[in-house]
Each structure stands twice: as structure tokens, then as C-alpha cells.
């Protein structure tokens, strides 16, 4: 199978031996739409999703010859794309926090500065708690709870039984509740 022009443009010239090159082309051709969908589900903007998918394919190309189990390429690509998309979101959030900090420091907004700081701090604590989850729990949490995908779609996307997705989501919510319980107690005493 020959790669479509978009995917071929993403990965550039091949440097693998011919048999690996053909296998890579076949696996990328089978997975190109999947990488884009995963990225889009996290970043929500097609242009950003395309950039994330492109970076995932570049990493896949660089690493393809050293993958231990090429039969798990789709799962590896989903994880890589997901991580790259989260990195992009985190970068945007860091920029937004810096911009918020500048806006909060403006003297004309002194009344709402405390509220904005509290909201920003809460978002930061929740983001840190989600980031601290084990990868398999974080992935389903972001896709189901944050990105509002249904469990059946996430199960299909990750190649897991729907019950596994539900179980992981339950465990993730339980861990998040435990990690953030102190925050709820702290806000009630204010």
C-alpha cells in the first residue's frame, strides 16, 4: 500500500531498509486516520491535530526499526499521539496561565484577581492530579471524562473491551477523588 500524499508529506524521505519501509508504509497507511482522531479528540482543533499527528508519525518513523513488537504499532502510535497532544495542551495552558498572571496583576482588576487566582489554582491542581494518574487511567480519563467521548468509542479507539474502559475510568475517578479530597476540605473552610 502506498501512503497518501498527506502522510507521505508528514514523514518525509524514508531511511529504513526496503522491507521495513514497506511494513512502515502499510502500518502508517492503516493508522493515519487513527492518529489524527486521537490528536483531534485532545486538542480539538484540526490544524493542531494535524501538527500533532505529523509529529507522531515522525517519531514513529525514527523509532520503527527499534520497536520490539511491531504488531502493537497502532497502540504505540495512539499512546505517542496522545502524549504529544497532551504536551501541546499543557504548553497552551502554561501560556494561558502566564497571560492570566499578567492580567491579574493589572490594578484595574483587583476585585476579581482573587477569584481568578483561585480558579487558576483549582485548574492547576486538577490538571496535576490527572497528569499523575498512571498512563492507562489517564488516557481513558482524558478521552471519556474531559473530551466527552463515550466509552464505546474509546474502547474501539484503544482496541479494548468496553468493560475495561469503564473499569479504568472508575479507578481513575476514585484516585482523583482521593488526591483532590484535601482541596475540597480546604475550600470549605474559607
C-alpha positions in Angstrom: 0.0 0.0 0.0 1.4 3.4 -0.9 1.0 6.2 1.6 -1.4 9.0 0.7 0.3 12.4 -0.1 -0.6 13.9 3.3 1.0 11.1 5.3 4.0 10.9 3.0 4.5 14.6 3.4 4.5 14.2 7.1 7.2 11.6 7.4 9.5 12.8 4.6 12.0 10.5 2.8 12.4 7.0 4.1 15.7 5.9 5.6 14.7 2.3 6.6 15.7 -0.8 4.7 13.2 -1.7 1.9 11.3 -4.4 3.9 10.9 -2.2 6.9 10.0 0.7 4.7 7.1 -1.3 3.2 6.0 -2.5 6.6 6.1 1.0 7.9 4.1 2.3 5.0 1.5 -0.3 5.4 1.1 0.3 9.2 1.1 4.1 8.8 -1.5 3.8 6.0 -3.7 1.7 8.3 -3.2 4.1 11.2 -3.1 7.6 9.7 -6.7 8.5 10.4 -6.5 7.0 13.9 -3.6 9.3 14.9 -5.5 12.3 13.6 -8.6 11.3 15.5 -6.7 10.8 18.8 -5.0 14.1 18.4 -8.2 15.9 17.5 -10.0 14.4 20.5 -7.5 16.1 22.8 -6.6 19.4 21.1 -10.0 20.0 19.4 -8.6 22.0 16.5 -8.0 20.3 13.2 -4.8 22.3 12.4 -3.3 21.5 15.8 -4.4 17.8 15.4 -2.6 17.6 12.1 0.6 19.0 13.6 0.4 16.5 16.5 -0.3 13.6 14.1 2.6 14.7 12.0 5.0 14.8 14.9 3.7 11.3 16.0 4.5 9.9 12.5 7.9 11.5 12.6 8.6 9.8 15.9 7.2 6.6 14.6 9.5 6.7 11.6 12.5 7.4 13.7 11.7 4.6 16.1 10.1 2.0 13.8 13.3 0.0 13.3 13.8 -0.4 17.0 10.2 -1.2 18.1 10.2 -4.5 20.0 6.8 -5.6 18.8 5.7 -4.0 15.6 2.4 -5.8 15.8 1.5 -3.3 18.6 2.3 -0.4 16.3 -1.2 1.0 16.5 -1.3 1.0 20.3 2.2 2.6 20.3 1.1 5.3 17.9 -2.1 6.0 19.9 0.0 6.5 23.1 2.6 8.6 21.4 -0.1 10.8 19.7 -2.0 11.1 22.9 1.1 12.2 24.8 2.1 14.7 22.2 -1.4 16.2 22.2 -1.3 16.5 26.0 2.1 18.2 25.7 0.6 20.7 23.3 -2.4 21.4 25.6 -0.1 21.7 28.6 2.1 24.2 26.6 -1.1 26.2 25.8 -2.2 26.1 29.4 1.2 27.4 30.6 0.9 30.3 28.1 -2.6 31.0 29.3 -1.5 30.9 33.0 1.2 33.4 32.2 -1.2 35.6 30.4 -3.7 35.3 33.3 -1.0 36.2 35.7 -0.3 39.4 33.7 -4.0 40.2 33.6 -4.4 39.6 37.3 -1.5 41.9 38.1 -3.3 44.7 36.4 -4.5 47.2 39.0 -8.0 47.7 37.5 -8.9 44.1 38.1 -8.0 43.9 41.8 -11.6 42.9 42.8 -11.7 39.7 40.6 -8.0 38.9 41.0 -8.6 36.6 44.0 -11.3 34.7 42.2 -9.3 34.3 39.1 -6.3 33.1 41.1 -8.4 30.6 43.0 -9.9 29.3 39.7 -6.5 29.1 38.2 -5.1 27.3 41.2 -8.0 24.8 41.1 -7.5 24.1 37.4 -3.8 23.6 38.1 -4.4 21.1 41.0 -6.9 19.1 38.9 -4.5 19.1 35.9 -1.7 17.9 38.1 -3.8 15.2 39.6 -4.9 13.9 36.2 -1.2 14.1 35.0 -0.2 12.0 38.0 -2.5 9.1 37.0 -1.0 6.0 35.5 -1.0 6.3 31.7 -3.7 3.7 31.1 -6.0 5.5 33.6 -5.1 9.0 32.3 -5.8 8.1 28.7 -9.4 6.9 29.3 -10.0 9.8 31.7 -9.0 12.4 29.2 -10.9 10.7 26.4 -14.1 10.0 28.3 -14.3 12.5 31.1 -12.5 15.5 29.7 -13.0 15.1 26.0 -16.6 13.7 26.4 -16.1 10.7 24.2 -18.4 7.8 25.0 -16.9 4.6 26.5 -17.8 2.5 23.4 -15.9 4.9 21.1 -12.9 4.9 23.4 -12.9 1.1 23.6 -12.9 0.9 19.8 -10.2 3.6 19.6 -7.9 1.8 22.1 -8.8 -1.7 21.0 -10.0 -2.6 24.5 -13.2 -4.2 25.7 -15.8 -1.6 26.8 -15.8 -3.0 30.3 -12.1 -2.4 30.6 -12.5 1.2 29.7 -15.3 1.6 32.3 -13.2 -0.1 35.0 -10.2 2.1 34.2 -12.4 5.2 34.3 -13.9 4.2 37.6 -10.4 3.6 39.1 -9.2 6.9 37.7 -12.1 8.8 39.2 -11.6 7.1 42.6 -7.9 8.1 42.5 -8.7 11.6 41.5 -11.2 11.9 44.3 -8.7 10.7 46.9 -6.0 13.1 45.5 -8.3 16.1 45.5 -10.2 15.5 48.7 -7.9 17.8 50.6 -8.7 20.5 48.2 -12.5 20.2 48.8 -11.9 20.4 52.6 -9.6 23.4 52.2 -12.2 25.4 50.1 -15.0 24.7 52.6 -13.0 26.3 55.4 -12.5 29.6 53.6 
